[in-house]
Amino acid sequence: MIRSRGKIFLAVGIATALACSLPLSAQEIGDAHHGHIFATKYCTECHAVEPGASSSPNPAAPSFTSVAKTSGMNGRALAAWLDSSHPTMPNFVLRSNDRNDVVAYITSLKERTPD
């Protein structure tokens, strides 16, 4: 009995050590709070950035909530979108940490607003 408990503790210890050493690639990147501050400062001229807001100042610009709720939209897709230039958006380059923060904020809107 003691020998089998020792094996169980050893197995749990090894599993814990392995789990802690795995990369956190599935973890969300960025800080949603900082992303909201950034979006409020730089994106509100065209986009509705507040949770649940549906009507943007520029009718051609989607609200951040509608972007978040777009089927298949995830952090990777948003990052790719923000890293490429588009004729309907101003051509400015986001620093990677700003981009990650905005992505975190937009993806947070998916859970924060009802369908």
N, C-alpha and C positions, 0 to 999 in steps of 0.2 A: 504494500500500500504506500509506504513512504517513498519507495523507489519510483512508483508511477506518478506520484504527486510531483516529485522532483523533475520528471520528464515533462510533465504538463507545464510547470513553471518555466522550465528551460525553453519549451516550445513557444510559450506566450512571450517570453523575453526576446527570443529571436524574431518572432513576428513583429513585435513592437519596434525593435531596432530597425528592421527592414522597412516598415511602414514610415518611420520617421526619416529615413534616408532617401525616400522616393522624391523625385522632383515634384514641385507643386504646380505643374503646368495647368491643371484643371482649375486652380484657384483664380478668382477674378483679379485682374490687375487694375491699378488705379484707385483713386479716392473719390467716391461719388460726391462728397461734400465740396471738395475742391473743384470737381467738374461742374457742379452747379454754379459756383462762384464764377468760374471761367465763362461758362455759357451765358450767365446773366450779363457779364461785362462785354462779351464779344459777339454773341449770336442773336441777341434779342432784337436787333434791327430788322432781321428777316424772319426768325423762327420764334414760335411760342415755346418757351423752355420750361415753364412751370408744370408741375404734375397735373394731369387731367386737362390742361389747356388744349383746345382743339383748333383754334383759329389763329394762324400766324399773321403778323403784320404784312408780310409779303404772301399773297395768296398762293404763289407758286412754291413756297417753301413749306415743307411739312412740319408739323409740330413735333417736338421731341417725343411726346407720348405716342403719336402715330408711328414714328420711326421705331420706337421700342416694341410696339405691338405688331409690327410687320412680320408676317410669317417667315420663319427661317432666319430672322435677324438675330445675330449674336455678337459677342464682343469682337470676334475675328473679322466678321463681315463689316462691322462699323469701323474698325481700325483700317481695313483696306479702303473703305470708302473715303475716310478722312485723309488718307495718305495719297489719294489720287486727285488730280485736278478735274474740275467739272465746270462747264461753261456757265452754269447757273449759280455758281458760288464764287465768292471773291477768291482770288488766287493767293492764299497765304499759307505759309508752312507752319504746322503745329510742331512744337517740340514733343518728343515722344512721351514725356511725363504729362504734358497738358492733354495730348490726345488720349492717353490711357485714362486720365481723370474724366474727360468728357464721355468716353466710352462707358466707364463705370457708372456715371450719372445716368446716361440714357438707358442703359440696361437695367438700372435700378427702378426706372419708371414702369417697367413691365409688371413688377410685383406691387407697386405702390398705387396703381390706379385700377379700378374695376373695368372689366371688358364692356 
